[in-house]
Amino acid sequence: MAVSSGYDGSGAAAAPFRVLGPLEVSGELGAVSVAPGRQEVVLGALVLELNRVVETTRLVDVIWAHDPPKTARAQVQICISRLRKALSDGGVDATIETRAGGYILRAPEDATDVGNFRRLVAEAHALARDGLKMPAVDTLRSAIGLWRGRCLAGVPSEVLAGTAAQWDESRLEAVETCMRLLLELGHHEHLVGELMQLVAGHPLRERLRGHLMVALYRSGRQAEALDAYHQGRAMLTEELGLDPGRELRDLAQAILTDDADLALAEPAEPAEPRSPVATPLSEAVQERSADPDPVVTPRQLPADIGDFVADDTIVSAVCDAVTGGQEKGQLNVVLVLGRPGVGKSTLARHVAHRLATEHFPDGQLYCDLRGPGGQPVSPAQALGRFLRALGVPGQAIPDALDERAEMYRSLLAGRRILVLLDDAVSESQVMPLLPGTGSSGVLVTSRGQLTALPGTRRFDLEPLSQEQALQLLGRIMGEHRVESEREAARALIRLVGGLPLALRIIGARLAARPHWSLTSMWHRLENEHRRLDELAYGELSIRASLSLSYDGLAPADRRLLCLLSLAEGPEIPSWLGAALVDDRTPHPADLLEPLIDMRLLDITALDQGGEFRCGLSQIVRMLAHERLLAEIPEAERAGAVRRMVGGWMALAERAHKEVYGGTHTIVAGRGERWHPPEDYVQRCLRDPLGWLESEQTNLLNAVELAARSGLDELCWELATTLVTLFEARGYPELWERTHQVALTAVQEAGNERGQAAVLGSLGTLHLYRGEYEAAGPYLSAASEIFERVGEVRGQALCLRDLARIERHHGDDDRALALYKSAEHKFVRAQDVIGRAYVLGEMAHITMRRADFTRTRSYLDEALGICRSAGFDRGQALALRRLGQMLMYQQQYEAAERTLLEVLAMVRASGDVVGEGYVLHDLGRVNAHLRRVEQAVQYYSQSARIRERILDHSGAAAVRADIVAILGRPMTSVG
C-alpha cells in the first residue's frame, strides 16, 4: 500500500478507509465504489468505531434520525450485505462481522485515516512534552495533512454529523497547537499570512486570533496586531453581543504596553521553508459552518475518459488560453472547432477536468447545447439549468431571458467558475451564457465557426498523428494486439485519415471480437464504398457498423434493444427495460447487462435507489428504431409504450402519495399502471420530490409520448400528478407545457373527465402566477364538467380555488361560503388533505376578523389531519398560521415557540421561500418582546434570503421593519 502523500514517512500509510473529508475506500484493485445514501452512512458509522461493535439500533438511528420505517433492521442488513460485497470485490483488507446485536468492522488499527490522525496527534503532544518542538510540529503537520475536507462531508446523517463535528474541532485544535509551537520556535514572520487565512476562515476562534496578534507583534507590526484584536472584538459584538475573553483582552493590553513577557522565551530555531498547515477545501470559505447562507458549488462536468489521446501541445495551449487572463481580470472565451468525429467534446472535457480543482475551485457548469434529439437548447433553458445548479430556487428564476442572464452574471461575479458549452449551434445561443467578469473561464465546442463571437481564442483540432492513433487503438483493444500487427494498424489509420471517432469504432469492434485480426478489418475497409458502410460515416455506414453487434445478441436482447428506442429521455432507469418486455423480475437491471456488455448501452449514473442508469447513443438508437419498425409488430410496440408510460405514472403517483400522505388533492384517472419492484420503489422514493426532480426530463417525455400514442387517460393523469413537483419546486412553464399537451389529447379523444382535470389544474396554475382574472374561466369550465360527470373531488378543488379568487377581490363572505362548500365535498371524497387546506384558508379569514376561537379550532383540526397523514408541508402551513394568530393575540412567547418549530421544518425540507417568511415572522415576534438584537438578527437573515432569491419587495419590507425597530437603516444585513 502506498505511503500517504499527507505524511512524510514516520509511519502513517495511506489508509483504505478515509473519513477525514468525503468518505473514500480503496483496496488492492483501486477505489471502491460505495453507493451514496444509506450505505455511506452505515460504513461511516462502522469506520468511526473500527474494531468495536456498533449496535444495530445505533445504525438505525444514524440512518433515520426520526421515525425509522418498520423495515429498518432489514434495510440495515441489506446495506451490510452490499458493503461486504463491495469490500471483497475491491480487495480491501477488512471484513464486516456479525455480532450479538450489531456489527463490527474488523481491520488493522492503521486502516482508517481518523485512527492515524489520533495517533499522530498523541505522538506530537508527547514530543512537545519532551521539549522536541520541531519534531512535534512535523508530526502535527503530517496529522493535519490527512484531512481532505470536513469529516464525512456529504454523508447524509444528522447523527453522524455531530460526531464528525467533534473530529473537525480536533483538527482545528491540532492546527492551533501547531501554530503555538511554531511561535515558540520563533517562526512568527513566516506564520503571518497563514494565520490571516486561518482567522478569516474561523473569525470567532480567539486562540487563532491571539496567535495572529503575537505573530504580528513579534514581526514589528504592533498597529496591525491591535487592529486584528479590534476587528475580532467588533465581530463578536455584532454577531454574538459578547466581548472577547479575558485571555485575548490581556494579550491586547500587553501588546499596547509593549509588555516584556511577549518576547521569545528561547532563541529561535533556524526557519526552514515549509508548506503551510494543510487547510483543505479552502477553509477560509468552506469552514464557515455557521453561515446560514452557504454558497452552492456546482460540479456538472461529465466524466473524463480514461483512454484520452490528443496532441499534448494543443491540450496545454487550450489550458493556458482558458486560464491566461484570470490574473488580469479578463474573461477568456476559448473556442474548440473541428470536423465531426475529431474529438472536440472529448478534449474539452479533459481540459475542464485538468483545470477544475486548481484554477476553478468555485465550480464547473456544463451544458450540451445541441440537446437531446439534435434540438438546440435555448439560452433561456440553459440559464435556467445553470441558475438552479447555482442554488436559485425555481420560483425565483425570472421568465425573461435578459433577466436570467443578469442574475447569472451576478452570481458568477468574483467567483472562479468554469463554464463548458458543448456543441454550440450559433453565436446567439452562446452570448447570454458568458459571465460578466474575468474570474471565470468559458470553453466552447462547435461544429460551426461562430465567427461573430467576440474576444475568443480559437483552436482547430486536426486528426491524430500516426503514433497518437496507434496509442489510441492500443488503449481501446489492447497494446499487445496492435504491436503484433503494427503494419496492419498503420494501414487502418491511413484508411480513415487518423479521425478519432473512426478509430474508436474500429477499436471497439476489434475489442468486442478478439478472434478478428487487424488485417481482416483492413480488408473490410479497403474498398471505399464498403468503408463508408463499415464506418460511422453517413446513414448506411451507421447501420452497417452496428449490425454485427446487434446480430450477436440473443433474440430476447435484440427485442429489448429495439423497444428501448421507444424511451426518448437521455437516461434509462433500470426498471424501464422490464416494463417494455413486461418482465416481473425483482432485479430488472439484470435484463440490461447483455446490452451493457456489448457496449450498446452506456452506464451514465446511479439513481436514488442505488441502481445504475444507462444511456442510448443516437447511433445505436437509430439502428434500434429501424429494427423496431421492421421486426416488432405494431400491437407489441403499442403495449410496450403503454407499460412504459404506466410505469412512470405508477412512480409519479407513488411520489405524490409519499408527499401528501395519500392520493389527496388530485383527481385520479383509470389509466393502466405498470408497477416496478416494490423494493426498488421504496429506495427511489426516500426523497419523493428529489426523485421527481431527477426524472423530470423522462416524465415530460412520457407525457408527450402518451399524447402521441393515443393514451389520453394516462397523459392527463401524469400531467396533473406532476403538479406535485411543478408547484413545490417552481416550474410554472413546465406545468403549462404538459397541460397544453394533455388538453389537446383529451379534447381530441372526447375525454370529458380528463378535460375537466386539466382545465382545473390550469386554473390553479394561473392562481400560482397571481393571474386571478385568467384563472376564473378555467375553473368555472372545469367545475361544470366535474358536476356533470359526478366527480366530487374535482368539484371541491375548483370551489377551493374559486374561493381564492373571491378573497383576492375582497369578498371574504363569498369566499367563506365557497370554502365551506369545498370542505363538504372534500369530506364526501374522503380527501382529508384537501379539507385541511380549506380549513387553513378559512382560519386566515377568521383570524383577520379577530374570531380567534374559530380560527384555533380550524387550525387545530388542519394540523391534526396533516400530522396523521404525514404531510409535512401542510403542517408547516398550519403552524405558521397558528403562530400568526398567537401574535394577533399578543401571546408572543407561544408564537415564538410555534414559529421556531416551523423554521426547523422548512429548513429540513429545503423550502427557502418559506424560511424567509418565517424568519420575518420571528423578527416581528422578538420586536414585540423588545428583544432588539434577536429581532434584528432574524430580520437580517430574512433579508439575506430574500435578496438571494431576488425578492426585492420582500427584502424592502424586512428593511422597513429594521428601520422601525432601530430608528435607522442598517449599513448591511450580510
Rosetta blueprint (number, residue, H / E / L):
1 M L
2 A L
3 V E
4 S L
5 S L
6 G L
7 Y L
8 D L
9 G L
10 S L
11 G L
12 A L
13 A E
14 A L
15 A L
16 P L
17 F E
18 R E
19 V L
20 L L
21 G L
22 P E
23 L L
24 E E
25 V E
26 S E
27 G E
28 E L
29 L L
30 G E
31 A E
32 V L
33 S L
34 V L
35 A L
36 P L
37 G L
38 R H
39 Q H
40 E H
41 V H
42 V H
43 L H
44 G H
45 A H
46 L H
47 V H
48 L H
49 E L
50 L L
51 N L
52 R L
53 V L
54 V E
55 E E
56 T H
57 T H
58 R H
59 L H
60 V H
61 D H
62 V H
63 I H
64 W L
65 A L
66 H L
67 D L
68 P L
69 P L
70 K L
71 T L
72 A H
73 R H
74 A H
75 Q H
76 V H
77 Q H
78 I H
79 C H
80 I H
81 S H
82 R H
83 L H
84 R H
85 K H
86 A H
87 L H
88 S H
89 D H
90 G L
91 G L
92 V L
93 D L
94 A L
95 T E
96 I E
97 E E
98 T E
99 R E
100 A L
101 G L
102 G E
103 Y E
104 I E
105 L E
106 R E
107 A L
108 P L
109 E H
110 D H
111 A H
112 T E
113 D H
114 V H
115 G H
116 N H
117 F H
118 R H
119 R H
120 L H
121 V H
122 A H
123 E H
124 A H
125 H H
126 A H
127 L H
128 A H
129 R H
130 D L
131 G L
132 L L
133 K H
134 M H
135 P H
136 A H
137 V H
138 D H
139 T H
140 L H
141 R H
142 S H
143 A H
144 I H
145 G L
146 L L
147 W L
148 R L
149 G L
150 R L
151 C L
152 L L
153 A E
154 G L
155 V L
156 P L
157 S L
158 E H
159 V H
160 L H
161 A H
162 G H
163 T H
164 A H
165 A H
166 Q H
167 W H
168 D H
169 E H
170 S H
171 R H
172 L H
173 E H
174 A H
175 V H
176 E H
177 T H
178 C H
179 M H
180 R H
181 L H
182 L H
183 L H
184 E H
185 L L
186 G L
187 H L
188 H H
189 E H
190 H H
191 L H
192 V H
193 G H
194 E H
195 L H
196 M H
197 Q H
198 L H
199 V H
200 A H
201 G H
202 H L
203 P L
204 L L
205 R L
206 E H
207 R H
208 L H
209 R H
210 G H
211 H H
212 L H
213 M H
214 V H
215 A H
216 L H
217 Y H
218 R H
219 S L
220 G L
221 R L
222 Q H
223 A H
224 E H
225 A H
226 L H
227 D H
228 A H
229 Y H
230 H H
231 Q H
232 G H
233 R H
234 A H
235 M H
236 L H
237 T H
238 E H
239 E H
240 L H
241 G L
242 L L
243 D L
244 P L
245 G L
246 R H
247 E H
248 L H
249 R H
250 D H
251 L H
252 A H
253 Q H
254 A H
255 I H
256 L H
257 T L
258 D L
259 D L
260 A H
261 D H
262 L H
263 A L
264 L L
265 A L
266 E L
267 P L
268 A L
269 E L
270 P L
271 A L
272 E L
273 P L
274 R L
275 S L
276 P L
277 V L
278 A L
279 T L
280 P L
281 L L
282 S L
283 E H
284 A H
285 V H
286 Q H
287 E L
288 R L
289 S L
290 A L
291 D L
292 P L
293 D L
294 P L
295 V L
296 V L
297 T L
298 P L
299 R E
300 Q L
301 L L
302 P L
303 A L
304 D L
305 I L
306 G L
307 D L
308 F L
309 V L
310 A L
311 D L
312 D H
313 T H
314 I H
315 V H
316 S H
317 A H
318 V H
319 C H
320 D H
321 A H
322 V H
323 T H
324 G L
325 G L
326 Q L
327 E L
328 K L
329 G L
330 Q L
331 L L
332 N E
333 V E
334 V E
335 L E
336 V E
337 L E
338 G L
339 R L
340 P L
341 G L
342 V L
343 G L
344 K H
345 S H
346 T H
347 L H
348 A H
349 R H
350 H H
351 V H
352 A H
353 H H
354 R H
355 L H
356 A H
357 T H
358 E H
359 H H
360 F L
361 P L
362 D L
363 G L
364 Q E
365 L E
366 Y E
367 C E
368 D E
369 L L
370 R L
371 G L
372 P H
373 G H
374 G H
375 Q L
376 P L
377 V L
378 S L
379 P H
380 A H
381 Q H
382 A H
383 L H
384 G H
385 R H
386 F H
387 L H
388 R H
389 A H
390 L L
391 G L
392 V L
393 P L
394 G H
395 Q H
396 A H
397 I L
398 P L
399 D L
400 A L
401 L H
402 D H
403 E H
404 R H
405 A H
406 E H
407 M H
408 Y H
409 R H
410 S H
411 L H
412 L H
413 A L
414 G L
415 R L
416 R L
417 I L
418 L E
419 V E
420 L E
421 L E
422 D E
423 D E
424 A E
425 V L
426 S L
427 E H
428 S H
429 Q H
430 V H
431 M H
432 P H
433 L H
434 L L
435 P L
436 G L
437 T L
438 G L
439 S L
440 S L
441 G E
442 V E
443 L E
444 V E
445 T E
446 S E
447 R L
448 G L
449 Q L
450 L L
451 T L
452 A L
453 L L
454 P L
455 G L
456 T E
457 R E
458 R E
459 F E
460 D E
461 L L
462 E L
463 P L
464 L L
465 S L
466 Q H
467 E H
468 Q H
469 A H
470 L H
471 Q H
472 L H
473 L H
474 G H
475 R H
476 I H
477 M H
478 G L
479 E H
480 H H
481 R H
482 V H
483 E H
484 S H
485 E L
486 R H
487 E H
488 A H
489 A H
490 R H
491 A H
492 L H
493 I H
494 R H
495 L H
496 V H
497 G L
498 G L
499 L L
500 P H
501 L H
502 A H
503 L H
504 R H
505 I H
506 I H
507 G H
508 A H
509 R H
510 L H
511 A H
512 A H
513 R L
514 P L
515 H L
516 W L
517 S L
518 L H
519 T H
520 S H
521 M H
522 W H
523 H H
524 R H
525 L H
526 E H
527 N L
528 E H
529 H H
530 R H
531 R H
532 L H
533 D H
534 E H
535 L L
536 A L
537 Y L
538 G H
539 E H
540 L H
541 S H
542 I H
543 R H
544 A H
545 S H
546 L H
547 S H
548 L H
549 S H
550 Y H
551 D H
552 G L
553 L L
554 A L
555 P H
556 A H
557 D H
558 R H
559 R H
560 L H
561 L H
562 C H
563 L H
564 L H
565 S L
566 L L
567 A L
568 E L
569 G L
570 P L
571 E L
572 I E
573 P E
574 S H
575 W H
576 L H
577 G H
578 A H
579 A H
580 L H
581 V H
582 D L
583 D L
584 R L
585 T L
586 P L
587 H L
588 P H
589 A H
590 D H
591 L H
592 L H
593 E H
594 P H
595 L H
596 I H
597 D H
598 M L
599 R L
600 L L
601 L L
602 D E
603 I E
604 T E
605 A E
606 L E
607 D L
608 Q L
609 G L
610 G L
611 E L
612 F E
613 R E
614 C E
615 G E
616 L L
617 S L
618 Q H
619 I H
620 V H
621 R H
622 M H
623 L H
624 A H
625 H H
626 E H
627 R H
628 L H
629 L H
630 A H
631 E H
632 I L
633 P L
634 E H
635 A H
636 E H
637 R H
638 A H
639 G H
640 A H
641 V H
642 R H
643 R H
644 M H
645 V H
646 G H
647 G H
648 W H
649 M H
650 A H
651 L H
652 A H
653 E H
654 R H
655 A H
656 H H
657 K H
658 E H
659 V H
660 Y H
661 G L
662 G L
663 T L
664 H L
665 T L
666 I L
667 V L
668 A L
669 G L
670 R L
671 G L
672 E L
673 R L
674 W L
675 H L
676 P L
677 P L
678 E H
679 D H
680 Y H
681 V H
682 Q H
683 R H
684 C H
685 L L
686 R L
687 D L
688 P H
689 L H
690 G H
691 W H
692 L H
693 E H
694 S H
695 E L
696 Q H
697 T H
698 N H
699 L H
700 L H
701 N H
702 A H
703 V H
704 E H
705 L H
706 A H
707 A H
708 R H
709 S L
710 G L
711 L L
712 D H
713 E H
714 L H
715 C H
716 W H
717 E H
718 L H
719 A H
720 T H
721 T H
722 L L
723 V H
724 T H
725 L H
726 F H
727 E H
728 A H
729 R H
730 G L
731 Y L
732 P H
733 E H
734 L H
735 W H
736 E H
737 R H
738 T H
739 H H
740 Q H
741 V H
742 A H
743 L H
744 T H
745 A H
746 V H
747 Q H
748 E H
749 A H
750 G L
751 N L
752 E H
753 R H
754 G H
755 Q H
756 A H
757 A H
758 V H
759 L H
760 G H
761 S H
762 L H
763 G H
764 T H
765 L H
766 H H
767 L H
768 Y H
769 R L
770 G L
771 E L
772 Y H
773 E H
774 A H
775 A H
776 G H
777 P H
778 Y H
779 L H
780 S H
781 A H
782 A H
783 S H
784 E H
785 I H
786 F H
787 E H
788 R H
789 V H
790 G L
791 E L
792 V H
793 R H
794 G H
795 Q H
796 A H
797 L H
798 C H
799 L H
800 R H
801 D H
802 L H
803 A H
804 R H
805 I H
806 E H
807 R H
808 H H
809 H L
810 G L
811 D L
812 D H
813 D H
814 R H
815 A H
816 L H
817 A H
818 L H
819 Y H
820 K H
821 S H
822 A H
823 E H
824 H H
825 K H
826 F H
827 V H
828 R H
829 A L
830 Q L
831 D L
832 V H
833 I H
834 G H
835 R H
836 A H
837 Y H
838 V H
839 L H
840 G H
841 E H
842 M H
843 A H
844 H H
845 I H
846 T H
847 M H
848 R H
849 R L
850 A L
851 D L
852 F H
853 T H
854 R H
855 T H
856 R H
857 S H
858 Y H
859 L H
860 D H
861 E H
862 A H
863 L H
864 G H
865 I H
866 C H
867 R H
868 S H
869 A H
870 G L
871 F L
872 D H
873 R H
874 G H
875 Q H
876 A H
877 L H
878 A H
879 L H
880 R H
881 R H
882 L H
883 G H
884 Q H
885 M H
886 L H
887 M H
888 Y H
889 Q L
890 Q L
891 Q L
892 Y H
893 E H
894 A H
895 A H
896 E H
897 R H
898 T H
899 L H
900 L H
901 E H
902 V H
903 L H
904 A H
905 M H
906 V H
907 R H
908 A H
909 S H
910 G L
911 D L
912 V H
913 V H
914 G H
915 E H
916 G H
917 Y H
918 V H
919 L H
920 H H
921 D H
922 L H
923 G H
924 R H
925 V H
926 N H
927 A H
928 H H
929 L L
930 R L
931 R L
932 V H
933 E H
934 Q H
935 A H
936 V H
937 Q H
938 Y H
939 Y H
940 S H
941 Q H
942 S H
943 A H
944 R H
945 I H
946 R H
947 E H
948 R H
949 I L
950 L L
951 D L
952 H H
953 S H
954 G H
955 A H
956 A H
957 A H
958 V H
959 R H
960 A H
961 D H
962 I H
963 V H
964 A H
965 I H
966 L H
967 G L
968 R L
969 P L
970 M L
971 T L
972 S L
973 V L
974 G L
